Amino acid sequence: DDRTQFATAQAAQRVLGHTFSADSRVFTAGRAGLGHALLRIRHLIDQGHVRRVLLVGVDSYLNAATINHYLAQERLLTTMNRDGFLPGEAAAAWGRQHTRQ
């Protein structure tokens, strides 16, 4: 939810010792979130609002509610379902600095 995302962003700022730009955003659009984020980055750079960007993506299926949901939907790889997926976590980061011409 939004409160959890806000708390995560606040914690990241404390750990990094850096305040994020007011233009920072959290996208919760699933797989489509990457596309939304890249369009936002392009807009911010093209409009001259930012010189540097950091795009961070995370995904997690490692919580009880999500595991139980996919078990009930028979979507997880189990001895009874050999066509399911293995839940896990992933993260990636990408940065870019724009030099004005």
Secondary structure, 3 states (H helix, E strand, C coil): CHHHHHHHHHHHHHHHCCCCCCCCCCCCCHHHHHHHHHHHHHHHHHCCCCCEEEEEEEEECCCHHHHHHHHHCCCECECCECCCECCCEEEEEEEEECCCC
